[in-house]
Amino acid sequence: MNLKQRIDADLKTAMLDGNKPLVTTLRTLKSAILYAEVASGARDQGLHDKDVVALLQKESKKRHESAELFAKGGNQEKAEAELREIEVINAYLPAQLSDEELAELISKAIDEIQDSSPQAMGKIIARVKELSNGSVEGGRIAQAVKERLTKQ
């Protein structure tokens, strides 16, 4: 079962259970996936799981930013609602790699590209993203690669 199918099945279960907050979150995710399918012209065949993972990471990041803004604005109730949605989204994302595992992927990418200069940072980041299969957030990859290249 792919991610989209899991979300659909979980949505049906949540609807039957009467879990309104979960239903709302899953409907939003389903809508975002459908929108991405239509935008990419892949409505009939659907998105690959790696594309769905990338989309879910973006949705999680949006909610994290919203939660921070709500908290800064003093609306703790809405901030907590956003954080609950993040928990739902994260259940569909692969487990995040440790710092050591990320360092290994960076080393592998540098070895493959055969260039560890700061000018190769974009290529290295792109390769690490491919190697990680969505199990590392993009900002974390960029920060780790930058630190690694400036140490050399």
C-alpha positions as CSV (number, residue, x, y, z in Angstrom):
1,M,0.0,0.0,0.0
2,N,1.5,3.4,-1.0
3,L,1.3,6.5,1.1
4,K,-1.7,7.9,-0.7
5,Q,-3.7,4.7,-0.2
6,R,-2.7,4.6,3.5
7,I,-4.0,8.2,3.9
8,D,-7.2,7.3,2.2
9,A,-7.7,4.2,4.4
10,D,-6.9,6.1,7.5
11,L,-9.3,8.9,6.5
12,K,-12.1,6.3,6.1
13,T,-11.3,4.8,9.5
14,A,-11.2,8.3,11.2
15,M,-14.6,9.2,9.6
16,L,-16.1,6.0,10.9
17,D,-14.6,6.6,14.3
18,G,-15.9,10.2,14.3
19,N,-12.4,11.7,14.9
20,K,-13.1,15.1,13.5
21,P,-9.6,16.6,14.0
22,L,-7.9,13.6,12.3
23,V,-10.5,13.7,9.5
24,T,-9.8,17.4,8.9
25,T,-6.0,16.9,8.8
26,L,-6.2,13.8,6.5
27,R,-8.6,15.6,4.1
28,T,-6.2,18.5,3.9
29,L,-3.4,16.1,3.1
30,K,-5.5,14.3,0.5
31,S,-6.4,17.6,-1.1
32,A,-2.7,18.7,-1.2
33,I,-1.8,15.4,-2.9
34,L,-4.6,15.7,-5.4
35,Y,-3.6,19.3,-6.2
36,A,0.1,18.2,-6.7
37,E,-1.1,15.4,-9.0
38,V,-3.2,17.7,-11.1
39,A,-0.4,20.3,-11.2
40,S,2.1,17.8,-12.4
41,G,-0.2,16.1,-14.9
42,A,0.0,12.8,-13.0
43,R,-3.7,12.7,-11.9
44,D,-4.3,9.3,-13.5
45,Q,-1.2,7.5,-12.4
46,G,-0.7,9.4,-9.1
47,L,2.5,10.6,-7.5
48,H,5.4,8.4,-6.5
49,D,5.8,7.9,-2.8
50,K,9.0,10.0,-2.8
51,D,7.0,12.9,-4.2
52,V,4.3,12.4,-1.6
53,V,7.0,12.3,1.1
54,A,8.4,15.6,-0.2
55,L,4.8,17.1,-0.2
56,L,4.2,15.9,3.4
57,Q,7.5,17.4,4.5
58,K,6.4,20.7,3.1
59,E,3.0,20.4,4.8
60,S,4.7,19.6,8.1
61,K,7.1,22.6,7.7
62,K,4.1,24.9,7.0
63,R,2.4,23.8,10.1
64,H,5.5,24.2,12.2
65,E,5.9,27.8,11.0
66,S,2.2,28.5,11.7
67,A,2.5,27.0,15.2
68,E,5.5,29.3,15.9
69,L,3.5,32.4,14.7
70,F,0.4,31.5,16.7
71,A,2.6,31.0,19.8
72,K,4.3,34.4,19.2
73,G,0.9,36.0,18.8
74,G,-0.4,34.5,22.0
75,N,-2.8,32.0,20.5
76,Q,-1.6,28.9,22.2
77,E,-4.8,26.9,21.4
78,K,-4.2,27.3,17.6
79,A,-0.5,26.6,18.0
80,E,-1.3,23.3,19.8
81,A,-3.7,22.4,17.0
82,E,-1.0,22.9,14.4
83,L,1.4,20.8,16.5
84,R,-1.2,18.0,16.6
85,E,-1.4,18.1,12.8
86,I,2.3,17.9,12.6
87,E,2.2,14.7,14.7
88,V,-0.4,13.2,12.2
89,I,1.8,14.2,9.2
90,N,5.0,12.8,10.8
91,A,3.3,9.4,11.2
92,Y,3.4,9.1,7.4
93,L,7.0,10.3,7.0
94,P,10.0,8.0,7.2
95,A,12.1,8.1,10.4
96,Q,14.7,10.8,10.4
97,L,18.3,9.8,10.0
98,S,20.7,10.4,12.9
99,D,23.6,12.9,12.6
100,E,26.0,10.1,12.1
101,E,24.0,8.5,9.3
102,L,23.7,11.9,7.6
103,A,27.4,12.4,7.9
104,E,27.9,9.1,6.1
105,L,25.6,10.1,3.3
106,I,27.5,13.4,2.9
107,S,30.8,11.5,2.7
108,K,29.3,9.1,0.1
109,A,28.0,12.0,-2.0
110,I,31.3,13.8,-1.9
111,D,33.1,10.6,-2.9
112,E,30.6,10.2,-5.8
113,I,30.9,13.8,-7.0
114,Q,34.7,13.8,-6.3
115,D,34.5,17.5,-5.4
116,S,34.5,18.9,-1.8
117,S,34.8,22.5,-2.7
118,P,32.2,25.0,-1.5
119,Q,31.2,25.5,-5.2
120,A,30.0,21.9,-5.3
121,M,27.6,22.4,-2.3
122,G,24.5,22.4,-4.5
123,K,25.5,19.2,-6.2
124,I,26.3,17.5,-2.9
125,I,23.1,18.6,-1.2
126,A,21.1,17.3,-4.2
127,R,22.8,14.0,-4.1
128,V,22.3,13.6,-0.3
129,K,18.6,14.3,-0.8
130,E,18.5,11.5,-3.4
131,L,20.4,9.1,-1.2
132,S,18.2,9.9,1.9
133,N,14.9,9.2,0.2
134,G,13.1,11.9,2.2
135,S,14.4,10.7,5.6
136,V,16.2,14.0,6.2
137,E,14.7,17.5,6.1
138,G,16.3,19.7,3.4
139,G,17.4,22.5,5.7
140,R,19.2,20.0,7.9
141,I,21.0,18.6,4.9
142,A,22.1,22.0,3.7
143,Q,23.3,23.0,7.2
144,A,25.3,19.7,7.6
145,V,26.9,20.0,4.1
146,K,27.8,23.6,4.7
147,E,29.5,22.8,8.1
148,R,31.3,19.9,6.5
149,L,32.7,21.9,3.6
150,T,33.8,24.8,5.7
151,K,35.7,22.5,8.1
152,Q,37.9,21.3,5.2
